[in-house]
């Protein structure tokens, strides 16, 4: 990652601000509402507007996926540091019920999970950690579940 981009991610507040003004997020109506100072958690919300509503009056599925796309990768990159390669490998989304109003997703990256990833990659092997992310509506009902797989390897 070049130096200028790395500066954008220098603090949790900078990351939150940069993502909230990132053109694809602005265009979709996505807002990062919180990034923990130690990069252990983040919360994202998507408010329904005319420009992110589909033909049947619910959230556009692409916006629902987009709101959760980069967060585990970015949090893990910050937690592991420069000595690791971290990429999104794959993802799938299961739409459970129509999403309306404001929907939210929360990401949690525990110390135990970070240490597990360090252990699994200590010898230079790749590791493919997985997460399920729930997208919830205002009443806490499940709207969609995203399954994410990352690729992680210690740099040589």
Rosetta constraint file for C-alpha pairs under 8 A:
AtomPair CA 1 CA 5 HARMONIC 6.56 0.50
AtomPair CA 1 CA 6 HARMONIC 6.35 0.50
AtomPair CA 2 CA 6 HARMONIC 6.24 0.50
AtomPair CA 3 CA 7 HARMONIC 6.32 0.50
AtomPair CA 4 CA 8 HARMONIC 6.84 0.50
AtomPair CA 5 CA 9 HARMONIC 6.99 0.50
AtomPair CA 6 CA 10 HARMONIC 6.37 0.50
AtomPair CA 8 CA 14 HARMONIC 5.83 0.50
AtomPair CA 8 CA 15 HARMONIC 6.13 0.50
AtomPair CA 8 CA 18 HARMONIC 6.77 0.50
AtomPair CA 9 CA 14 HARMONIC 5.92 0.50
AtomPair CA 9 CA 15 HARMONIC 4.84 0.50
AtomPair CA 9 CA 78 HARMONIC 7.99 0.50
AtomPair CA 10 CA 14 HARMONIC 6.54 0.50
AtomPair CA 10 CA 15 HARMONIC 7.28 0.50
AtomPair CA 11 CA 15 HARMONIC 6.25 0.50
AtomPair CA 11 CA 37 HARMONIC 7.06 0.50
AtomPair CA 12 CA 16 HARMONIC 6.11 0.50
AtomPair CA 12 CA 35 HARMONIC 5.43 0.50
AtomPair CA 12 CA 36 HARMONIC 6.25 0.50
AtomPair CA 12 CA 37 HARMONIC 5.11 0.50
AtomPair CA 12 CA 38 HARMONIC 7.34 0.50
AtomPair CA 12 CA 39 HARMONIC 6.52 0.50
AtomPair CA 13 CA 17 HARMONIC 6.03 0.50
AtomPair CA 13 CA 35 HARMONIC 6.92 0.50
AtomPair CA 13 CA 37 HARMONIC 7.61 0.50
AtomPair CA 14 CA 18 HARMONIC 5.92 0.50
AtomPair CA 15 CA 19 HARMONIC 6.05 0.50
AtomPair CA 15 CA 35 HARMONIC 7.58 0.50
AtomPair CA 16 CA 20 HARMONIC 6.05 0.50
AtomPair CA 16 CA 32 HARMONIC 5.70 0.50
AtomPair CA 16 CA 33 HARMONIC 7.16 0.50
AtomPair CA 16 CA 34 HARMONIC 6.65 0.50
AtomPair CA 16 CA 35 HARMONIC 6.08 0.50
AtomPair CA 17 CA 21 HARMONIC 6.30 0.50
AtomPair CA 17 CA 32 HARMONIC 7.71 0.50
AtomPair CA 18 CA 22 HARMONIC 5.95 0.50
AtomPair CA 19 CA 25 HARMONIC 7.04 0.50
AtomPair CA 19 CA 31 HARMONIC 7.59 0.50
AtomPair CA 19 CA 32 HARMONIC 6.59 0.50
AtomPair CA 20 CA 25 HARMONIC 6.35 0.50
AtomPair CA 20 CA 26 HARMONIC 6.74 0.50
AtomPair CA 20 CA 30 HARMONIC 6.99 0.50
AtomPair CA 20 CA 31 HARMONIC 4.96 0.50
AtomPair CA 20 CA 32 HARMONIC 5.43 0.50
AtomPair CA 21 CA 25 HARMONIC 6.79 0.50
AtomPair CA 21 CA 26 HARMONIC 5.87 0.50
AtomPair CA 22 CA 26 HARMONIC 6.10 0.50
AtomPair CA 23 CA 27 HARMONIC 5.98 0.50
AtomPair CA 24 CA 28 HARMONIC 6.17 0.50
AtomPair CA 25 CA 29 HARMONIC 5.94 0.50
AtomPair CA 25 CA 30 HARMONIC 4.84 0.50
AtomPair CA 25 CA 31 HARMONIC 6.88 0.50
AtomPair CA 25 CA 66 HARMONIC 7.89 0.50
AtomPair CA 25 CA 67 HARMONIC 7.51 0.50
AtomPair CA 26 CA 30 HARMONIC 6.12 0.50
AtomPair CA 26 CA 31 HARMONIC 7.60 0.50
AtomPair CA 28 CA 46 HARMONIC 7.95 0.50
AtomPair CA 28 CA 51 HARMONIC 7.34 0.50
AtomPair CA 28 CA 52 HARMONIC 5.92 0.50
AtomPair CA 28 CA 63 HARMONIC 5.96 0.50
AtomPair CA 29 CA 46 HARMONIC 5.86 0.50
AtomPair CA 29 CA 47 HARMONIC 6.23 0.50
AtomPair CA 29 CA 48 HARMONIC 7.47 0.50
AtomPair CA 29 CA 49 HARMONIC 7.41 0.50
AtomPair CA 29 CA 52 HARMONIC 7.09 0.50
AtomPair CA 30 CA 44 HARMONIC 7.14 0.50
AtomPair CA 30 CA 45 HARMONIC 5.87 0.50
AtomPair CA 30 CA 46 HARMONIC 4.60 0.50
AtomPair CA 30 CA 47 HARMONIC 7.01 0.50
AtomPair CA 30 CA 63 HARMONIC 7.83 0.50
AtomPair CA 30 CA 67 HARMONIC 6.14 0.50
AtomPair CA 31 CA 44 HARMONIC 5.75 0.50
AtomPair CA 31 CA 45 HARMONIC 5.40 0.50
AtomPair CA 31 CA 46 HARMONIC 6.35 0.50
AtomPair CA 32 CA 42 HARMONIC 7.55 0.50
AtomPair CA 32 CA 43 HARMONIC 6.06 0.50
AtomPair CA 32 CA 44 HARMONIC 4.35 0.50
AtomPair CA 32 CA 45 HARMONIC 6.40 0.50
AtomPair CA 33 CA 42 HARMONIC 7.66 0.50
AtomPair CA 33 CA 43 HARMONIC 5.63 0.50
AtomPair CA 33 CA 44 HARMONIC 5.54 0.50
AtomPair CA 33 CA 45 HARMONIC 6.87 0.50
AtomPair CA 34 CA 41 HARMONIC 7.90 0.50
AtomPair CA 34 CA 42 HARMONIC 5.23 0.50
AtomPair CA 34 CA 43 HARMONIC 5.07 0.50
AtomPair CA 34 CA 44 HARMONIC 7.10 0.50
AtomPair CA 35 CA 39 HARMONIC 6.29 0.50
AtomPair CA 35 CA 40 HARMONIC 7.84 0.50
AtomPair CA 35 CA 41 HARMONIC 5.87 0.50
AtomPair CA 35 CA 42 HARMONIC 4.28 0.50
AtomPair CA 35 CA 43 HARMONIC 6.66 0.50
AtomPair CA 36 CA 40 HARMONIC 5.83 0.50
AtomPair CA 36 CA 41 HARMONIC 5.25 0.50
AtomPair CA 36 CA 42 HARMONIC 6.18 0.50
AtomPair CA 38 CA 79 HARMONIC 7.68 0.50
AtomPair CA 39 CA 75 HARMONIC 5.41 0.50
AtomPair CA 39 CA 76 HARMONIC 7.89 0.50
AtomPair CA 39 CA 78 HARMONIC 6.65 0.50
AtomPair CA 39 CA 79 HARMONIC 6.51 0.50
AtomPair CA 39 CA 109 HARMONIC 7.81 0.50
AtomPair CA 40 CA 75 HARMONIC 6.72 0.50
AtomPair CA 40 CA 79 HARMONIC 7.61 0.50
AtomPair CA 40 CA 108 HARMONIC 5.93 0.50
AtomPair CA 40 CA 109 HARMONIC 4.77 0.50
AtomPair CA 40 CA 110 HARMONIC 6.18 0.50
AtomPair CA 40 CA 111 HARMONIC 7.78 0.50
AtomPair CA 41 CA 75 HARMONIC 7.46 0.50
AtomPair CA 41 CA 106 HARMONIC 7.31 0.50
AtomPair CA 41 CA 107 HARMONIC 5.20 0.50
AtomPair CA 41 CA 108 HARMONIC 4.47 0.50
AtomPair CA 41 CA 109 HARMONIC 5.89 0.50
AtomPair CA 42 CA 71 HARMONIC 7.49 0.50
AtomPair CA 42 CA 106 HARMONIC 5.84 0.50
AtomPair CA 42 CA 107 HARMONIC 5.11 0.50
AtomPair CA 42 CA 108 HARMONIC 6.86 0.50
AtomPair CA 43 CA 104 HARMONIC 7.09 0.50
AtomPair CA 43 CA 105 HARMONIC 5.77 0.50
AtomPair CA 43 CA 106 HARMONIC 4.44 0.50
AtomPair CA 43 CA 107 HARMONIC 6.26 0.50
AtomPair CA 44 CA 67 HARMONIC 6.72 0.50
AtomPair CA 44 CA 68 HARMONIC 7.51 0.50
AtomPair CA 44 CA 104 HARMONIC 5.60 0.50
AtomPair CA 44 CA 105 HARMONIC 5.38 0.50
AtomPair CA 44 CA 106 HARMONIC 6.51 0.50
AtomPair CA 45 CA 67 HARMONIC 7.35 0.50
AtomPair CA 45 CA 102 HARMONIC 6.70 0.50
AtomPair CA 45 CA 103 HARMONIC 5.58 0.50
AtomPair CA 45 CA 104 HARMONIC 4.27 0.50
AtomPair CA 45 CA 105 HARMONIC 6.47 0.50
AtomPair CA 46 CA 64 HARMONIC 7.67 0.50
AtomPair CA 46 CA 67 HARMONIC 7.14 0.50
AtomPair CA 46 CA 102 HARMONIC 5.52 0.50
AtomPair CA 46 CA 103 HARMONIC 5.30 0.50
AtomPair CA 46 CA 104 HARMONIC 6.39 0.50
AtomPair CA 47 CA 101 HARMONIC 5.92 0.50
AtomPair CA 47 CA 102 HARMONIC 4.21 0.50
AtomPair CA 47 CA 103 HARMONIC 6.49 0.50
AtomPair CA 48 CA 52 HARMONIC 6.25 0.50
AtomPair CA 48 CA 53 HARMONIC 6.55 0.50
AtomPair CA 48 CA 58 HARMONIC 7.97 0.50
AtomPair CA 48 CA 59 HARMONIC 6.48 0.50
AtomPair CA 48 CA 100 HARMONIC 6.52 0.50
AtomPair CA 48 CA 101 HARMONIC 5.10 0.50
AtomPair CA 48 CA 102 HARMONIC 5.94 0.50
AtomPair CA 49 CA 53 HARMONIC 6.26 0.50
AtomPair CA 52 CA 59 HARMONIC 6.07 0.50
AtomPair CA 52 CA 60 HARMONIC 5.60 0.50
AtomPair CA 52 CA 63 HARMONIC 6.99 0.50
AtomPair CA 53 CA 57 HARMONIC 5.60 0.50
AtomPair CA 53 CA 58 HARMONIC 5.31 0.50
AtomPair CA 53 CA 59 HARMONIC 4.77 0.50
AtomPair CA 53 CA 60 HARMONIC 5.29 0.50
AtomPair CA 54 CA 58 HARMONIC 5.63 0.50
AtomPair CA 54 CA 59 HARMONIC 6.03 0.50
AtomPair CA 54 CA 60 HARMONIC 4.98 0.50
AtomPair CA 57 CA 100 HARMONIC 7.85 0.50
AtomPair CA 58 CA 98 HARMONIC 5.96 0.50
AtomPair CA 58 CA 99 HARMONIC 5.46 0.50
AtomPair CA 58 CA 100 HARMONIC 5.30 0.50
AtomPair CA 59 CA 63 HARMONIC 7.20 0.50
AtomPair CA 59 CA 64 HARMONIC 7.03 0.50
AtomPair CA 59 CA 98 HARMONIC 7.28 0.50
AtomPair CA 59 CA 99 HARMONIC 5.34 0.50
AtomPair CA 59 CA 100 HARMONIC 6.00 0.50
AtomPair CA 60 CA 64 HARMONIC 6.61 0.50
AtomPair CA 61 CA 65 HARMONIC 6.37 0.50
AtomPair CA 62 CA 66 HARMONIC 5.98 0.50
AtomPair CA 63 CA 67 HARMONIC 6.09 0.50
AtomPair CA 64 CA 68 HARMONIC 7.23 0.50
AtomPair CA 64 CA 135 HARMONIC 7.77 0.50
AtomPair CA 64 CA 144 HARMONIC 7.89 0.50
AtomPair CA 65 CA 69 HARMONIC 6.18 0.50
AtomPair CA 65 CA 93 HARMONIC 6.95 0.50
AtomPair CA 65 CA 146 HARMONIC 7.28 0.50
AtomPair CA 67 CA 105 HARMONIC 7.94 0.50
AtomPair CA 68 CA 105 HARMONIC 7.03 0.50
AtomPair CA 68 CA 133 HARMONIC 7.57 0.50
AtomPair CA 68 CA 146 HARMONIC 7.80 0.50
AtomPair CA 70 CA 74 HARMONIC 6.12 0.50
AtomPair CA 70 CA 88 HARMONIC 7.68 0.50
AtomPair CA 71 CA 75 HARMONIC 5.99 0.50
AtomPair CA 71 CA 107 HARMONIC 7.34 0.50
AtomPair CA 72 CA 76 HARMONIC 5.89 0.50
AtomPair CA 72 CA 107 HARMONIC 7.03 0.50
AtomPair CA 72 CA 109 HARMONIC 7.65 0.50
AtomPair CA 73 CA 77 HARMONIC 6.06 0.50
AtomPair CA 73 CA 86 HARMONIC 6.41 0.50
AtomPair CA 73 CA 87 HARMONIC 6.43 0.50
AtomPair CA 73 CA 88 HARMONIC 6.43 0.50
AtomPair CA 73 CA 150 HARMONIC 6.95 0.50
AtomPair CA 74 CA 78 HARMONIC 6.37 0.50
AtomPair CA 75 CA 79 HARMONIC 6.20 0.50
AtomPair CA 75 CA 109 HARMONIC 7.38 0.50
AtomPair CA 76 CA 80 HARMONIC 5.91 0.50
AtomPair CA 76 CA 86 HARMONIC 7.48 0.50
AtomPair CA 76 CA 109 HARMONIC 7.50 0.50
AtomPair CA 76 CA 114 HARMONIC 7.52 0.50
AtomPair CA 77 CA 81 HARMONIC 5.88 0.50
AtomPair CA 77 CA 82 HARMONIC 7.51 0.50
AtomPair CA 77 CA 84 HARMONIC 7.42 0.50
AtomPair CA 77 CA 85 HARMONIC 7.82 0.50
AtomPair CA 77 CA 86 HARMONIC 6.19 0.50
AtomPair CA 79 CA 114 HARMONIC 7.27 0.50
AtomPair CA 80 CA 84 HARMONIC 6.60 0.50
AtomPair CA 80 CA 114 HARMONIC 7.29 0.50
AtomPair CA 80 CA 118 HARMONIC 7.78 0.50
AtomPair CA 83 CA 154 HARMONIC 6.01 0.50
AtomPair CA 83 CA 155 HARMONIC 5.45 0.50
AtomPair CA 84 CA 152 HARMONIC 6.88 0.50
AtomPair CA 84 CA 153 HARMONIC 5.69 0.50
AtomPair CA 84 CA 154 HARMONIC 4.35 0.50
AtomPair CA 84 CA 155 HARMONIC 5.13 0.50
AtomPair CA 85 CA 151 HARMONIC 7.71 0.50
AtomPair CA 85 CA 152 HARMONIC 5.56 0.50
AtomPair CA 85 CA 153 HARMONIC 5.24 0.50
AtomPair CA 85 CA 154 HARMONIC 6.15 0.50
AtomPair CA 85 CA 155 HARMONIC 6.26 0.50
AtomPair CA 86 CA 150 HARMONIC 6.90 0.50
AtomPair CA 86 CA 151 HARMONIC 5.68 0.50
AtomPair CA 86 CA 152 HARMONIC 4.66 0.50
AtomPair CA 86 CA 153 HARMONIC 6.83 0.50
AtomPair CA 87 CA 150 HARMONIC 5.66 0.50
AtomPair CA 87 CA 151 HARMONIC 5.07 0.50
AtomPair CA 87 CA 152 HARMONIC 6.63 0.50
AtomPair CA 88 CA 148 HARMONIC 7.69 0.50
AtomPair CA 88 CA 149 HARMONIC 6.44 0.50
AtomPair CA 88 CA 150 HARMONIC 4.53 0.50
AtomPair CA 88 CA 151 HARMONIC 6.09 0.50
AtomPair CA 89 CA 148 HARMONIC 7.79 0.50
AtomPair CA 89 CA 149 HARMONIC 5.48 0.50
AtomPair CA 89 CA 150 HARMONIC 4.90 0.50
AtomPair CA 89 CA 151 HARMONIC 5.56 0.50
AtomPair CA 90 CA 148 HARMONIC 6.00 0.50
AtomPair CA 90 CA 149 HARMONIC 5.15 0.50
AtomPair CA 90 CA 150 HARMONIC 6.92 0.50
AtomPair CA 91 CA 146 HARMONIC 6.87 0.50
AtomPair CA 91 CA 147 HARMONIC 5.40 0.50
AtomPair CA 91 CA 148 HARMONIC 4.48 0.50
AtomPair CA 91 CA 149 HARMONIC 6.16 0.50
AtomPair CA 92 CA 146 HARMONIC 5.66 0.50
AtomPair CA 92 CA 147 HARMONIC 5.27 0.50
AtomPair CA 92 CA 148 HARMONIC 6.84 0.50
AtomPair CA 93 CA 144 HARMONIC 6.80 0.50
AtomPair CA 93 CA 145 HARMONIC 5.76 0.50
AtomPair CA 93 CA 146 HARMONIC 4.35 0.50
AtomPair CA 93 CA 147 HARMONIC 6.34 0.50
AtomPair CA 94 CA 144 HARMONIC 5.50 0.50
AtomPair CA 94 CA 145 HARMONIC 5.28 0.50
AtomPair CA 94 CA 146 HARMONIC 6.34 0.50
AtomPair CA 95 CA 143 HARMONIC 6.33 0.50
AtomPair CA 95 CA 144 HARMONIC 4.42 0.50
AtomPair CA 95 CA 145 HARMONIC 6.72 0.50
AtomPair CA 96 CA 142 HARMONIC 6.70 0.50
AtomPair CA 96 CA 143 HARMONIC 5.17 0.50
AtomPair CA 96 CA 144 HARMONIC 5.02 0.50
AtomPair CA 96 CA 145 HARMONIC 7.40 0.50
AtomPair CA 97 CA 142 HARMONIC 7.13 0.50
AtomPair CA 97 CA 143 HARMONIC 4.89 0.50
AtomPair CA 97 CA 144 HARMONIC 6.92 0.50
AtomPair CA 98 CA 143 HARMONIC 6.21 0.50
AtomPair CA 99 CA 103 HARMONIC 7.14 0.50
AtomPair CA 99 CA 137 HARMONIC 6.61 0.50
AtomPair CA 99 CA 143 HARMONIC 5.55 0.50
AtomPair CA 100 CA 137 HARMONIC 7.09 0.50
AtomPair CA 101 CA 137 HARMONIC 7.15 0.50
AtomPair CA 101 CA 138 HARMONIC 7.08 0.50
AtomPair CA 102 CA 137 HARMONIC 6.12 0.50
AtomPair CA 102 CA 138 HARMONIC 5.98 0.50
AtomPair CA 103 CA 135 HARMONIC 6.44 0.50
AtomPair CA 103 CA 136 HARMONIC 5.41 0.50
AtomPair CA 103 CA 137 HARMONIC 4.37 0.50
AtomPair CA 103 CA 138 HARMONIC 6.17 0.50
AtomPair CA 104 CA 135 HARMONIC 5.56 0.50
AtomPair CA 104 CA 136 HARMONIC 5.38 0.50
AtomPair CA 104 CA 137 HARMONIC 6.48 0.50
AtomPair CA 104 CA 138 HARMONIC 7.84 0.50
AtomPair CA 105 CA 133 HARMONIC 6.87 0.50
AtomPair CA 105 CA 134 HARMONIC 6.02 0.50
AtomPair CA 105 CA 135 HARMONIC 4.81 0.50
AtomPair CA 105 CA 136 HARMONIC 6.47 0.50
AtomPair CA 106 CA 133 HARMONIC 7.30 0.50
AtomPair CA 106 CA 134 HARMONIC 7.52 0.50
AtomPair CA 106 CA 135 HARMONIC 7.96 0.50
AtomPair CA 107 CA 133 HARMONIC 7.13 0.50
AtomPair CA 109 CA 113 HARMONIC 6.53 0.50
AtomPair CA 109 CA 114 HARMONIC 7.08 0.50
AtomPair CA 110 CA 114 HARMONIC 6.41 0.50
AtomPair CA 111 CA 115 HARMONIC 6.16 0.50
AtomPair CA 112 CA 116 HARMONIC 6.13 0.50
AtomPair CA 113 CA 117 HARMONIC 6.28 0.50
AtomPair CA 114 CA 118 HARMONIC 6.27 0.50
AtomPair CA 115 CA 119 HARMONIC 6.15 0.50
AtomPair CA 116 CA 120 HARMONIC 6.17 0.50
AtomPair CA 117 CA 121 HARMONIC 6.21 0.50
AtomPair CA 117 CA 127 HARMONIC 7.10 0.50
AtomPair CA 117 CA 129 HARMONIC 7.44 0.50
AtomPair CA 117 CA 152 HARMONIC 7.86 0.50
AtomPair CA 118 CA 122 HARMONIC 5.78 0.50
AtomPair CA 120 CA 125 HARMONIC 7.16 0.50
AtomPair CA 120 CA 126 HARMONIC 7.71 0.50
AtomPair CA 120 CA 127 HARMONIC 6.24 0.50
AtomPair CA 121 CA 125 HARMONIC 5.03 0.50
AtomPair CA 121 CA 126 HARMONIC 5.92 0.50
AtomPair CA 121 CA 127 HARMONIC 6.18 0.50
AtomPair CA 121 CA 152 HARMONIC 7.32 0.50
AtomPair CA 121 CA 153 HARMONIC 5.67 0.50
AtomPair CA 121 CA 154 HARMONIC 5.85 0.50
AtomPair CA 122 CA 154 HARMONIC 6.80 0.50
AtomPair CA 123 CA 154 HARMONIC 7.93 0.50
AtomPair CA 124 CA 153 HARMONIC 6.22 0.50
AtomPair CA 124 CA 154 HARMONIC 5.34 0.50
AtomPair CA 124 CA 155 HARMONIC 7.23 0.50
AtomPair CA 124 CA 156 HARMONIC 7.10 0.50
AtomPair CA 125 CA 153 HARMONIC 6.07 0.50
AtomPair CA 125 CA 154 HARMONIC 7.35 0.50
AtomPair CA 126 CA 151 HARMONIC 6.75 0.50
AtomPair CA 126 CA 152 HARMONIC 5.54 0.50
AtomPair CA 126 CA 153 HARMONIC 4.52 0.50
AtomPair CA 126 CA 154 HARMONIC 7.57 0.50
AtomPair CA 127 CA 150 HARMONIC 7.97 0.50
AtomPair CA 127 CA 151 HARMONIC 6.00 0.50
AtomPair CA 127 CA 152 HARMONIC 5.17 0.50
AtomPair CA 127 CA 153 HARMONIC 6.35 0.50
AtomPair CA 128 CA 149 HARMONIC 6.10 0.50
AtomPair CA 128 CA 150 HARMONIC 5.34 0.50
AtomPair CA 128 CA 151 HARMONIC 4.90 0.50
AtomPair CA 128 CA 152 HARMONIC 6.29 0.50
AtomPair CA 129 CA 149 HARMONIC 5.79 0.50
AtomPair CA 129 CA 150 HARMONIC 5.63 0.50
AtomPair CA 129 CA 151 HARMONIC 7.12 0.50
AtomPair CA 129 CA 152 HARMONIC 7.74 0.50
AtomPair CA 130 CA 147 HARMONIC 7.16 0.50
AtomPair CA 130 CA 148 HARMONIC 5.57 0.50
AtomPair CA 130 CA 149 HARMONIC 4.49 0.50
AtomPair CA 130 CA 150 HARMONIC 6.54 0.50
AtomPair CA 131 CA 147 HARMONIC 5.81 0.50
AtomPair CA 131 CA 148 HARMONIC 5.25 0.50
AtomPair CA 131 CA 149 HARMONIC 6.64 0.50
AtomPair CA 132 CA 145 HARMONIC 6.54 0.50
AtomPair CA 132 CA 146 HARMONIC 5.56 0.50
AtomPair CA 132 CA 147 HARMONIC 4.53 0.50
AtomPair CA 132 CA 148 HARMONIC 6.33 0.50
AtomPair CA 133 CA 145 HARMONIC 5.56 0.50
AtomPair CA 133 CA 146 HARMONIC 5.08 0.50
AtomPair CA 133 CA 147 HARMONIC 6.45 0.50
AtomPair CA 133 CA 148 HARMONIC 7.80 0.50
AtomPair CA 134 CA 142 HARMONIC 6.62 0.50
AtomPair CA 134 CA 143 HARMONIC 7.62 0.50
AtomPair CA 134 CA 144 HARMONIC 6.11 0.50
AtomPair CA 134 CA 145 HARMONIC 4.61 0.50
AtomPair CA 134 CA 146 HARMONIC 6.55 0.50
AtomPair CA 135 CA 142 HARMONIC 6.03 0.50
AtomPair CA 135 CA 143 HARMONIC 5.57 0.50
AtomPair CA 135 CA 144 HARMONIC 5.16 0.50
AtomPair CA 135 CA 145 HARMONIC 6.04 0.50
AtomPair CA 135 CA 146 HARMONIC 7.88 0.50
AtomPair CA 136 CA 140 HARMONIC 5.24 0.50
AtomPair CA 136 CA 141 HARMONIC 5.32 0.50
AtomPair CA 136 CA 142 HARMONIC 4.64 0.50
AtomPair CA 136 CA 143 HARMONIC 5.39 0.50
AtomPair CA 136 CA 144 HARMONIC 7.25 0.50
AtomPair CA 137 CA 141 HARMONIC 5.43 0.50
AtomPair CA 137 CA 142 HARMONIC 6.61 0.50
AtomPair CA 137 CA 143 HARMONIC 6.38 0.50
